[in-house]
């Protein structure tokens, strides 16, 4: 019987043993390897088994390395082509349901959240909890923020709903604006002019602050009490006088309303130019029927 050997097992042979016991077919198969390995063996095939073993090990290592590089280049090329194809498809044939949500990145949402938190602090300080005005002001501030988020999420299948809810958010903040004006008027406190130094200071602080504030507004991992207080009350409503607190929130509400007006104008323009989800669905179905 022929002797069985484990894969990868080679019989140990003296370095000085010649190749007389190897058939001519083996030498012919190895000849091309020697020709590709002139750097290692310039004289052609080595004259002993140990030399052949070293040559084959060198060849195996080089072949594996080359295969790995080819595989990597092929995968990278295929990935690049796939990415370019995906980008082209996105440009040429956008999905039926467009990208939606992302309301946390809207400046209008960020400003409305600052107004909401400030209104809660203000009402707890200066408006009796037993008064209906307390709940109405807090709910109006909350409605301003929540309807922006709800409209943004609904935009996937209804631009009309997004437009409607964004307008509801603006209306809620308009209502809240009147409540703060009433607070100042009924207590005979002055209301800042929009170009007064105090109002300009609030607007200047607002322009560079809400984005940073919002990026850090997740308090789940904040243990420092002072940090939490600063994030929830960036304009110091908790320590301000009634006049300063009410006027500061009036400035912030006006900023939020301005941003919502611009957002609504953009939504109206897009709706007129591109239509809503129902129209898009109709176009897609019509095109498919024509292809069938």
C-alpha positions as CSV (number, residue, x, y, z in Angstrom):
1,X,0.0,0.0,0.0
2,X,1.0,3.6,-0.7
3,X,2.1,5.5,2.4
4,X,-0.5,8.1,3.5
5,X,0.7,11.4,4.7
6,X,-1.0,14.2,6.5
7,X,-1.7,17.4,4.4
8,X,1.3,19.7,4.6
9,X,3.6,16.9,6.0
10,X,6.9,16.5,4.2
11,X,9.5,13.9,4.7
12,X,12.7,15.1,6.1
13,X,15.6,14.7,3.6
14,X,19.2,15.6,3.8
15,X,20.3,18.9,2.3
16,X,22.8,17.0,0.2
17,X,20.3,14.5,-1.4
18,X,20.0,14.8,-5.1
19,X,16.9,14.8,-7.3
20,X,17.5,11.5,-9.0
21,X,14.5,10.0,-7.3
22,X,12.1,12.6,-8.6
23,X,10.3,12.0,-11.9
24,X,10.9,14.2,-14.9
25,X,7.2,15.4,-14.7
26,X,7.8,17.0,-11.3
27,X,10.9,18.8,-12.6
28,X,9.0,20.1,-15.6
29,X,6.2,21.5,-13.4
30,X,8.7,23.2,-11.2
31,X,10.8,24.7,-14.1
32,X,8.4,27.6,-14.7
33,X,8.5,28.4,-11.0
34,X,12.2,28.7,-11.1
35,X,12.1,30.9,-14.1
36,X,9.8,33.3,-12.1
37,X,12.1,33.2,-9.2
38,X,15.4,34.4,-10.7
39,X,15.8,36.9,-7.8
40,X,16.0,34.0,-5.3
41,X,17.6,31.3,-7.5
42,X,19.4,32.9,-10.5
43,X,20.8,29.5,-11.5
44,X,17.4,27.8,-12.0
45,X,16.1,24.9,-9.9
46,X,18.1,24.2,-6.8
47,X,19.9,20.8,-6.7
48,X,18.5,19.5,-3.5
49,X,15.1,18.9,-1.8
50,X,15.7,21.4,0.9
51,X,16.4,24.1,-1.7
52,X,13.2,23.1,-3.5
53,X,11.2,23.4,-0.2
54,X,12.5,26.9,0.3
55,X,11.7,27.9,-3.2
56,X,8.1,26.6,-2.9
57,X,7.6,28.3,0.4
58,X,8.7,31.6,-1.3
59,X,6.4,31.0,-4.2
60,X,3.4,30.2,-1.9
61,X,4.0,33.3,0.2
62,X,4.2,35.5,-2.9
63,X,1.2,34.0,-4.5
64,X,-0.9,34.4,-1.4
65,X,0.2,38.1,-1.0
66,X,-0.6,38.8,-4.6
67,X,-4.0,37.1,-4.3
68,X,-4.8,39.2,-1.2
69,X,-3.9,42.4,-3.0
70,X,-6.0,41.4,-6.1
71,X,-8.9,40.5,-3.8
72,X,-8.7,43.8,-2.0
73,X,-8.4,45.9,-5.2
74,X,-11.3,44.0,-6.7
75,X,-13.5,44.5,-3.6
76,X,-12.5,48.2,-3.4
77,X,-13.3,48.7,-7.1
78,X,-16.6,46.9,-6.8
79,X,-17.5,48.9,-3.7
80,X,-16.6,52.2,-5.5
81,X,-18.7,51.2,-8.5
82,X,-21.6,50.3,-6.2
83,X,-21.4,53.5,-4.3
84,X,-21.3,55.6,-7.6
85,X,-24.2,53.5,-8.8
86,X,-26.2,54.1,-5.6
87,X,-25.5,57.9,-5.8
88,X,-26.6,58.0,-9.4
89,X,-29.8,56.1,-8.7
90,X,-30.5,58.5,-5.8
91,X,-30.1,61.5,-8.1
92,X,-32.0,60.0,-11.1
93,X,-34.7,58.0,-9.3
94,X,-35.4,59.2,-5.7
95,X,-37.4,56.8,-3.5
96,X,-41.1,57.0,-3.4
97,X,-40.9,58.0,0.3
98,X,-38.4,60.9,0.5
99,X,-36.0,61.6,3.3
100,X,-37.9,63.0,6.2
101,X,-37.6,63.8,9.9
102,X,-34.4,65.6,11.0
103,X,-36.4,68.2,12.9
104,X,-33.7,68.4,15.6
105,X,-31.4,70.1,13.1
106,X,-34.0,72.8,12.3
107,X,-33.2,76.2,13.8
108,X,-37.0,76.7,14.3
109,X,-37.2,73.6,16.5
110,X,-34.1,74.6,18.5
111,X,-35.4,78.1,19.1
112,X,-38.9,76.7,20.1
113,X,-37.3,74.3,22.6
114,X,-35.4,77.2,24.2
115,X,-38.7,79.1,24.4
116,X,-40.5,76.1,25.9
117,X,-38.0,75.5,28.7
118,X,-37.8,79.2,29.4
119,X,-41.6,79.5,29.6
120,X,-41.9,76.7,32.1
121,X,-39.4,78.4,34.3
122,X,-41.1,81.8,33.9
123,X,-44.6,80.5,34.7
124,X,-43.4,78.6,37.7
125,X,-41.9,81.8,39.1
126,X,-44.4,84.5,38.1
127,X,-47.7,82.9,37.3
128,X,-49.9,81.1,39.8
129,X,-50.2,77.4,39.2
130,X,-53.9,77.6,40.0
131,X,-54.4,80.1,37.2
132,X,-55.5,78.8,33.8
133,X,-53.0,81.2,32.2
134,X,-50.1,79.1,33.7
135,X,-51.2,75.9,31.9
136,X,-52.2,77.8,28.7
137,X,-48.8,79.4,28.4
138,X,-46.9,76.2,29.0
139,X,-49.1,74.3,26.5
140,X,-48.8,77.0,23.9
141,X,-45.0,76.8,24.2
142,X,-45.1,73.0,24.1
143,X,-47.4,73.1,21.0
144,X,-44.9,75.3,19.2
145,X,-42.2,72.7,19.6
146,X,-44.2,69.5,19.2
147,X,-45.9,70.5,16.0
148,X,-42.6,71.2,14.3
149,X,-41.5,67.7,15.1
150,X,-44.7,66.1,14.1
151,X,-44.9,68.0,10.9
152,X,-41.3,67.0,10.0
153,X,-42.1,63.4,10.5
154,X,-45.4,63.5,8.6
155,X,-43.6,65.0,5.6
156,X,-42.8,61.6,4.3
157,X,-46.3,60.9,3.1
158,X,-48.0,64.3,3.4
159,X,-46.4,67.7,2.5
160,X,-49.8,69.2,3.2
161,X,-49.8,67.9,6.8
162,X,-46.3,69.2,7.3
163,X,-47.3,72.6,6.1
164,X,-50.4,72.6,8.2
165,X,-48.6,71.5,11.4
166,X,-45.8,74.0,10.9
167,X,-48.4,76.7,10.6
168,X,-50.0,75.5,13.8
169,X,-46.6,75.7,15.6
170,X,-46.3,79.3,14.5
171,X,-49.9,80.1,15.6
172,X,-49.2,78.6,19.0
173,X,-46.1,80.8,19.5
174,X,-48.1,83.9,18.3
175,X,-50.6,83.1,21.1
176,X,-47.7,82.8,23.6
177,X,-46.3,86.1,22.4
178,X,-49.6,87.8,23.3
179,X,-49.5,86.3,26.8
180,X,-46.1,87.7,27.6
181,X,-47.1,91.1,26.2
182,X,-50.2,91.0,28.5
183,X,-48.0,90.1,31.4
184,X,-45.9,93.2,30.9
185,X,-48.8,95.5,30.2
186,X,-51.0,94.4,33.1
187,X,-48.1,95.0,35.5
188,X,-47.1,98.3,33.9
189,X,-43.7,97.0,33.0
190,X,-41.9,98.4,29.9
191,X,-41.6,96.3,26.8
192,X,-38.2,96.5,25.1
193,X,-38.1,98.0,21.6
194,X,-36.7,95.5,19.1
195,X,-33.7,97.9,18.5
196,X,-33.0,98.6,22.1
197,X,-29.6,97.6,23.5
198,X,-31.2,94.9,25.7
199,X,-33.1,93.3,22.8
200,X,-30.0,93.4,20.5
201,X,-28.0,91.7,23.2
202,X,-30.5,88.9,23.4
203,X,-30.5,88.4,19.6
204,X,-26.7,88.6,19.5
205,X,-26.4,85.8,22.1
206,X,-29.1,83.8,20.3
207,X,-27.3,83.8,16.9
208,X,-24.3,81.8,18.2
209,X,-25.8,79.9,21.1
210,X,-28.8,77.7,20.4
211,X,-27.0,75.3,18.0
212,X,-24.3,74.6,20.7
213,X,-26.9,74.5,23.4
214,X,-29.0,72.0,21.5
215,X,-26.1,69.8,20.8
216,X,-25.6,69.4,24.5
217,X,-29.2,69.4,25.6
218,X,-29.3,65.7,26.2
219,X,-29.0,65.7,30.0
220,X,-29.1,61.9,30.4
221,X,-25.3,61.7,31.0
222,X,-24.9,65.1,32.8
223,X,-24.4,64.7,36.6
224,X,-23.2,68.2,37.4
225,X,-26.2,70.2,38.7
226,X,-24.8,73.5,37.6
227,X,-24.3,72.2,34.0
228,X,-27.9,71.0,34.0
229,X,-29.2,74.3,35.1
230,X,-27.2,76.2,32.5
231,X,-28.4,74.0,29.7
232,X,-32.1,74.2,30.7
233,X,-31.9,77.9,31.4
234,X,-29.3,79.4,29.0
235,X,-30.7,83.0,29.3
236,X,-31.0,83.1,33.1
237,X,-34.8,83.2,33.3
238,X,-34.6,81.6,36.8
239,X,-32.7,84.6,38.2
240,X,-34.0,87.5,36.1
241,X,-36.5,90.1,37.2
242,X,-40.1,89.8,35.8
243,X,-39.4,92.6,33.3
244,X,-36.1,91.1,32.0
245,X,-37.4,87.5,32.0
246,X,-40.6,88.4,30.0
247,X,-38.8,90.6,27.5
248,X,-36.1,88.1,27.0
249,X,-38.7,85.4,26.1
250,X,-40.5,87.9,23.9
251,X,-37.2,88.3,21.9
252,X,-36.8,84.6,21.6
253,X,-40.4,84.0,20.6
254,X,-40.1,86.6,17.9
255,X,-37.0,84.8,16.6
256,X,-38.7,81.5,16.5
257,X,-41.8,83.0,14.7
258,X,-39.5,84.6,12.1
259,X,-37.8,81.2,11.5
260,X,-41.1,79.5,11.1
261,X,-42.3,82.1,8.6
262,X,-39.3,81.4,6.4
263,X,-39.8,77.7,6.8
264,X,-43.5,77.9,5.8
265,X,-42.5,80.0,2.7
266,X,-40.1,77.3,1.7
267,X,-42.6,74.5,2.2
268,X,-45.2,76.4,0.2
269,X,-42.7,76.9,-2.7
270,X,-41.7,73.2,-2.7
271,X,-45.4,72.1,-2.6
272,X,-46.2,74.3,-5.6
273,X,-43.2,73.2,-7.6
274,X,-43.1,69.5,-6.7
275,X,-46.5,68.6,-5.5
276,X,-47.4,66.4,-2.6
277,X,-47.1,62.7,-1.9
278,X,-50.4,61.8,-3.7
279,X,-49.3,63.5,-6.9
280,X,-45.9,61.8,-6.7
281,X,-47.5,58.4,-6.2
282,X,-49.8,59.0,-9.2
283,X,-46.8,59.8,-11.4
284,X,-44.9,56.7,-10.3
285,X,-47.9,54.4,-10.9
286,X,-48.5,56.0,-14.3
287,X,-44.9,55.5,-15.4
288,X,-45.0,51.9,-14.3
289,X,-48.2,51.2,-16.3
290,X,-46.6,52.7,-19.4
291,X,-43.7,50.3,-19.1
292,X,-45.9,47.3,-18.8
